[in-house]
Amino acid sequence: MLRDSRRSLTIVVSLAIGLSPVTDYPFMVRIWSAGTALLLVTAACKPESVTAARDQLRRGGERTFELRLTVTDDSIITDDFLPVDADTVIDGILGIAIDQQPFVVPAVDSFMVPVEPPADAFDFGDFEEPVRNAVIEQARARLILTNDSAQQVVLTDFVFGVVELNPDGSVPRLPDGTPRYDTTDAGLSRAVPVTDPGVADFTIAGNSTAVADVEAGIVIDGLVNLVLDDRRGAMVMSGSGSGGGTPVTLLGATVDLVVLMDLTLPSAGVVFETSQSLDGAEFDVLDARQVAERITAAGISAQLVNGTPYEVDIEFAFAEGDLGEEDLFLDPTAVIVGPIPVAGGTVDSAGRVLEPGTNEAVLTLSGIQTVPLLGDRFTVRSRITIRGASSTNRAVLRPGDMVRFLASVLLSINSGGGS
Amino acid sequence: MTRSALLLPLLVGLVVGDAGAQSVPEGSQASDLAPWLRRTPSFRIDPFRHVMIPRWGFAISVGGSAENNALNLEDVGALMLLDDDDKIGYGDAIDVLGLVPRGRGIAASGLAESGAYMGGRLFGGLSIGFSAQGRAYGAFLLDDDAAALLRDGNGARQDFTLGDSRGAALASLDYGLHAVLRLGPVYSLDGPIVVLGAGGRLVRPVFYGRGRSTIANGGTIRVTGDSIVANVAIESHYTNYDDFTVSDALGSRGSGVAADFLVRLEWPTNGFALEAMVANIGKVTVEDLEHRTGAINVSTTILDSVIGILDTFDLTVVGTETLDVTLPRIVRFRASAWANRILQIDLFTTLPAGGDFPTVIAVDIGTTWRFVKALPLRFGLVVGGHQGVGFTGGFAIEGQSGFLRFMGQSLGGLFGSATGASGRLEFGAFFF
């Protein structure tokens, strides 16, 4: 009896033992025995090839090992990356504070003072791409003006605006000498007047400080666009003033800026991509291939909760290795999943979220497509397309608005069922 | 040849042998055999193994048995080959886990003993014997509630527990004194001979180790697609030698005693024997055990954090303790009978009766064929244990001056299909 031809050596000795009937004892029944067997295996039990070894280990009944792995379970909450305090939440809308920008006004009889903020003054974090492509609808500029003289100062034609500086850093001017403020695509000047309520000018008492809160969305939108496009932009205060007949020579001013997340997005949406490198299942190449070959079904289950007012499409591309910021959507070897649309939350008339939008999607992968997830590291590039609210494309973010990404992969891995 | 084909002749022999209804034919091998030779040797713990010999002499023996409920020798061979080629992959591991029987978890146990004996008849029917043995027990169980996570994954089931998972091992030196008293025949010349046995052993532990869960029911492990919640805690005790000395080898880390009792009835003229034995009753105190504990209490939605915890998980030394270890008590019932002039059939069952080593019931059915009186051949079946069905074979030379016995067991299948194996070698010589 050779059990299997792949065994290297198996010697079998069968010994049949016939027992004679015991006839000399009255109670003894007739005994016969067909025999018994003696097996002497003199060889080791090693199979002769790797294939035969694997067949041996698969001798168990066919089973399915199901492995559910969390690919991502994360939340992006606006609070996490935007400071939340009384100065950055205005009327329930979350804002981004910009570093204070100091102005020095040497004389107020006729002044035009530019301040070129440094490029890093505008740090929108993960919101940079949406902000770059969106229209900032609201930004609060708080001008704090200090009159060092004992005389009252009255500023007229006081304007706060933005200009794109000339290559030499000078402020472009109109023929009348006033700054040539930027304009919107629609031709609106990116400058706003600064006045006391109900009057056309702005008064600062002697030896005192006055505060002017200016709705400066149109100004900051222009400035942000310039800065993020690596162009030189500057905030400019201009106007003229008097000190009761006596020229005032020094006036200190500081601008506090809060850019509210009140944005109008383009109809095509704003696309931004992020990359993340993660630990895989840490199989070596052999293991990963071996497991992939056994995968009978693989699916990514994604549960998305969109607590923002924006409609979002999410697309993933992943590939094996730590690939940094490489655009995996252009990599033919990358596996692309999605896009998965998630509606924005329902909003009130002010664009504030009432109920979050949700979506649950199950996408199928082939076994070989899971290989990148099985190695040491893999890189996921997420492409998120943010669209505005369907009617006006304008919406606001509030503290606590969030997007939750939950994605898990269920691998059904076949085992056993061999010879 | 299939397993069933091999079993057939043995079963037929047992059935038609009519073991319980006959007497030993006069002039047969059976009638001419010394009573102690009718007590068939076994692979299992048997403190009265040699003291039943009513002649002065000595014996040395070595034996071991190991079994599990999942891998057979060919599986091990396959793993060895893959390991030699450095090709053991995760898929192979899944296949191996697929061999773990559902509902039973992963179980393994082992027993090894080796030692020397000297003894003989004092007077009348009283025999005594001294023994010195090295003995090791070990048992391991990974509860099915825990094995399922590795075997089946977390797709259909998310709640797991360590359950009754545990493992323990004890190695000791045993110094024994046993005695048997043969009385009879009682009632009549054909009446039974009553054999009473008792003895004790001084047990000196050389090594002890154990690991187990410290949370009732093994704690909880919940692995879902979006979260991992685990609350498990384990502890270990083990003998930690900095330098292993001769004193350590002789068992300097504690002491204990074990008692053994036996009652046996023999009907020489018709070949019956019934026996009951209780063995290994006792505890051993093991000192200087390093006590370590560790716990994982995590509730997270981030898999990486769990991997980090597992990567850094380690048992922490919390002190040194002394433990009282209950030896694996056994109760064994044995019956034997002669089927004909050359065939003796033995049936005995060994029941675990507590102790710190998880063992399971097993039934041994043995046949001894004496075509030549001094050259017995032994074949048998083992049912139970971790392996299901096993096969026993052996031969011996049993003469006036001594004996030499070889025995082997293939558990769970034959040879390559075996999930366990036993072997035993005994040699004895008589002085007079």
Interface residues (C-beta under 8 A of the other chain):
Chain A: M1 R3 R7 V12 S14 I17 L19 V22 D24 Y25 F27 M28 V29 R30 I31 W32 S33 A34 G35 T36 A37 L38 L39 V41 A44 C45 K46 P47 V50 A52 A53 R54 Q56 L57 R58 R59 G60 G61 R63 T64 F65 E66 L67 R68 L69 T70 D73 L278 D279 F283 L286 D287 Q290 V291 E293 R294 S301 Q303 L406 S408 L410 S412 I413 S415 G416 G418
Chain B: M1 A5 L6 L8 P9 L10 V12 G13 V16 G17 D18 A21 Q22 S23 P25 L73 E74 D75 V76 G77 A78 L79 M80 L81 L82 D85 K87 G89 Y90 G91 D92 I94 D95 V96 L97 G98 L99 R151 D152 G153 N154 G155 A156 V223 T224 G225 D226 S227 T301 I302 L303 D304 I307 A339 N340 R341 I342 L343 W369 F379 G393 L414 F415 G416
